[in-house]
Amino acid sequence: MNITWTAKNNSSYLNGTRKAKTMIGAVRAARHYLATELLGEGTITYFVDDQPIRHDEKSIFTACRWETRDQ
C-alpha cells in the first residue's frame, strides 16, 4: 500500500506529493505542513495507491475548523 498526500491553498501549494508509512502519519504530517507552511489555511488530499481517498480542509469556508470528506 502506497500512501501519499499533497496540500494547497489560494496562494501556494506543495509541488508534488509526500509519502507516509501509515495513514495517521500522513494526516499528522500534512496538517503540520498546512499549519506551518500554508499559514493555517488550505486543503489536503490523501491518496492510497494513487487513488484519492480523503480530503481535509481548514479555511474560512469551514469556519476555520477541520472538515474531512471521504472519497
C-alpha positions in Angstrom: 0.0 0.0 0.0 1.4 3.3 -1.1 0.2 6.3 0.9 0.9 9.9 -0.3 -0.6 13.4 0.3 -0.5 16.8 -1.2 -1.7 20.2 0.1 -2.5 23.6 -1.3 -4.2 27.0 -0.5 -5.0 30.0 -2.6 -1.5 31.4 -2.6 0.7 28.4 -2.7 0.8 24.6 -3.0 3.1 21.6 -2.4 4.8 20.8 -5.6 4.3 17.1 -5.9 3.4 14.6 -3.2 4.9 13.3 0.0 5.0 9.8 1.2 3.9 8.3 4.5 4.1 4.8 6.0 0.7 5.0 7.7 -2.5 7.0 7.2 -2.2 8.6 10.7 1.3 9.6 9.9 0.2 11.2 6.6 -2.6 13.1 8.5 -0.2 14.4 11.1 2.5 15.4 8.6 0.0 17.0 6.2 -1.8 19.0 8.9 1.6 20.2 10.3 2.6 21.3 6.8 -0.6 23.2 6.4 -0.3 24.9 9.8 3.4 25.9 9.3 3.9 26.3 5.6 0.5 27.3 4.3 -0.3 29.7 7.1 -3.0 27.5 8.7 -5.5 27.5 5.7 -5.9 25.2 2.8 -6.9 21.7 1.6 -5.1 18.4 1.8 -5.7 15.4 -0.4 -4.6 11.9 0.7 -4.0 9.1 -1.8 -3.7 5.3 -1.4 -2.1 3.6 -4.5 -2.6 6.9 -6.4 -6.4 7.0 -5.8 -7.8 9.9 -3.8 -9.4 8.6 -0.6 -9.8 11.7 1.7 -9.9 15.5 1.6 -9.2 17.6 4.7 -9.9 21.4 4.6 -9.4 24.2 7.1 -10.4 27.6 5.7 -12.9 30.5 6.0 -15.4 28.2 4.2 -15.3 25.7 7.1 -15.2 28.4 9.8 -11.5 27.7 10.4 -12.3 24.2 11.6 -11.1 20.9 10.2 -13.6 19.3 7.8 -13.0 15.8 6.4 -14.6 14.3 3.3 -14.1 10.7 2.2 -14.0 9.9 -1.5 
